[in-house]
Amino acid sequence: MAFEKLGSTFNRFFGMDEEPESYEEALETETPVSSGQPADNFQRNAKVISMTNPTGKPAKIVVYEPRLYSDANEIGKHLLNNHAVVVNFDRIGNDDAKRIVDFLNGTVFAISGNMKRIGAAIFLVTPANFEIDGDLANIIGTDAFDDIAD
């Protein structure tokens, strides 16, 4: 009899038990683990990155329509403060627009940012903490920018 009990225990342990199996779902409770960071699985596994600065402030996009070449300094200051800038060159001559584009290219290079044409005489200039995705210039056509970009 002792051997039968030992044998049935051995069989149950290795899954060779002939008793019918019954499944019960047990409620599992999770104990919070303090790691200093939120344990939100959605945020860890998400492919979308939060657009907040390290200071916790939301990202800012400034729309600017320069009328003089000296307005380029103000645009540069916004970039240095980690703000993206949409620049509309409709109200400035082509020569000054080219000079501002050159100035902004230098600024973007210095801060590891990006500059993208998004419309006829409209550019999106971003610091390093922004990512530009897509190519609107191919959709609208490049003929509208030939005067400014050259």
C-alpha positions as CSV (number, residue, x, y, z in Angstrom):
1,M,0.0,0.0,0.0
2,A,2.9,2.3,0.7
3,F,4.4,1.6,-2.6
4,E,1.1,2.4,-4.3
5,K,1.0,5.8,-2.7
6,L,4.6,6.4,-3.6
7,G,3.9,5.3,-7.2
8,S,0.9,7.5,-7.6
9,T,2.8,10.5,-6.2
10,F,5.6,9.7,-8.7
11,N,3.2,9.4,-11.6
12,R,1.4,12.7,-10.7
13,F,4.8,14.5,-10.4
14,F,5.9,13.4,-13.9
15,G,2.5,13.8,-15.5
16,M,1.8,10.1,-15.9
17,D,-1.2,10.2,-13.7
18,E,-4.3,8.5,-15.0
19,E,-6.6,10.8,-13.0
20,P,-8.8,13.1,-15.1
21,E,-7.3,16.6,-15.3
22,S,-9.4,19.5,-14.2
23,Y,-8.4,23.0,-15.1
24,E,-9.0,25.9,-12.7
25,E,-8.1,29.4,-13.4
26,A,-6.5,31.0,-10.4
27,L,-6.6,34.7,-10.0
28,E,-3.1,36.1,-10.0
29,T,-2.2,39.3,-8.2
30,E,0.7,41.3,-9.2
31,T,2.8,43.0,-6.6
32,P,4.1,46.4,-7.6
33,V,7.8,46.6,-8.1
34,S,9.4,50.0,-7.5
35,S,12.0,50.6,-10.1
36,G,11.9,54.3,-10.2
37,Q,10.1,54.2,-13.6
38,P,6.5,53.5,-14.4
39,A,5.8,49.9,-15.1
40,D,3.4,50.6,-17.9
41,N,3.9,47.9,-20.5
42,F,2.2,50.0,-23.2
43,Q,4.7,52.8,-22.9
44,R,7.7,50.4,-22.9
45,N,6.5,48.4,-26.0
46,A,5.0,51.4,-27.9
47,K,6.7,52.5,-31.1
48,V,5.5,56.1,-30.6
49,I,7.9,58.3,-28.7
50,S,6.7,61.0,-26.4
51,M,7.3,64.5,-27.7
52,T,8.2,66.0,-24.3
53,N,11.4,67.6,-23.5
54,P,13.6,66.4,-20.6
55,T,12.1,69.2,-18.5
56,G,8.6,67.7,-18.9
57,K,7.4,70.6,-21.0
58,P,5.6,69.7,-24.3
59,A,7.4,70.3,-27.5
60,K,6.7,73.6,-29.2
61,I,6.4,74.5,-32.9
62,V,6.7,78.1,-33.9
63,V,5.3,79.5,-37.2
64,Y,7.5,82.4,-38.6
65,E,7.1,84.6,-41.6
66,P,10.4,86.5,-42.0
67,R,10.3,89.9,-43.7
68,L,14.0,90.8,-43.3
69,Y,17.2,88.9,-43.2
70,S,17.7,89.9,-39.6
71,D,14.6,87.8,-38.7
72,A,16.9,84.7,-39.2
73,N,18.4,85.3,-35.7
74,E,15.0,84.9,-34.0
75,I,14.4,81.7,-35.9
76,G,17.8,80.5,-34.8
77,K,17.0,81.3,-31.2
78,H,13.9,79.2,-31.3
79,L,15.9,76.3,-32.7
80,L,18.5,76.6,-29.9
81,N,15.6,76.5,-27.4
82,N,14.6,73.1,-28.9
83,H,11.5,74.5,-30.7
84,A,10.6,73.4,-34.2
85,V,10.0,76.3,-36.6
86,V,7.8,76.4,-39.7
87,V,9.2,79.2,-41.9
88,N,7.0,80.7,-44.6
89,F,9.0,82.7,-47.2
90,D,6.0,84.2,-49.1
91,R,6.6,87.7,-47.8
92,I,10.3,88.1,-48.5
93,G,12.3,88.4,-51.6
94,N,14.2,85.4,-53.1
95,D,17.6,86.8,-52.3
96,D,16.9,87.3,-48.7
97,A,15.0,83.9,-48.5
98,K,18.2,82.2,-49.9
99,R,20.3,83.9,-47.3
100,I,18.0,82.8,-44.5
101,V,17.9,79.3,-45.8
102,D,21.7,79.3,-45.8
103,F,21.8,80.7,-42.3
104,L,19.3,78.0,-41.1
105,N,21.2,75.2,-42.8
106,G,24.3,76.3,-40.7
107,T,22.2,76.4,-37.6
108,V,20.7,73.0,-38.2
109,F,24.1,71.5,-38.9
110,A,25.4,72.9,-35.6
111,I,22.6,71.5,-33.5
112,S,22.2,68.2,-35.4
113,G,18.7,69.2,-36.5
114,N,16.9,68.8,-39.8
115,M,15.4,71.0,-42.4
116,K,12.6,69.9,-44.8
117,R,10.7,71.6,-47.5
118,I,6.9,71.1,-46.8
119,G,5.3,73.5,-49.3
120,A,5.8,76.2,-51.8
121,A,8.3,78.5,-50.1
122,I,7.6,76.8,-46.7
123,F,10.2,74.9,-44.7
124,L,10.1,72.9,-41.5
125,V,13.2,73.4,-39.4
126,T,13.7,71.2,-36.4
127,P,16.2,70.6,-33.6
128,A,17.7,67.2,-32.8
129,N,14.8,66.2,-30.6
130,F,12.3,66.1,-33.5
131,E,11.9,63.5,-36.2
132,I,10.5,64.5,-39.6
133,D,8.9,61.6,-41.5
134,G,7.4,61.7,-45.0
135,D,8.2,63.8,-48.1
136,L,5.6,66.4,-48.9
137,A,7.8,68.1,-51.5
138,N,7.5,65.1,-53.8
139,I,3.7,65.2,-53.5
140,I,3.4,68.9,-54.4
141,G,6.3,69.0,-56.9
142,T,9.7,70.6,-56.7
143,D,9.2,73.3,-59.4
144,A,7.7,75.7,-56.8
145,F,11.0,75.6,-54.9
146,D,13.5,75.9,-57.6
147,D,13.7,79.7,-57.1
148,I,14.5,79.5,-53.3
149,A,16.5,76.3,-53.0
150,D,19.0,77.2,-55.8
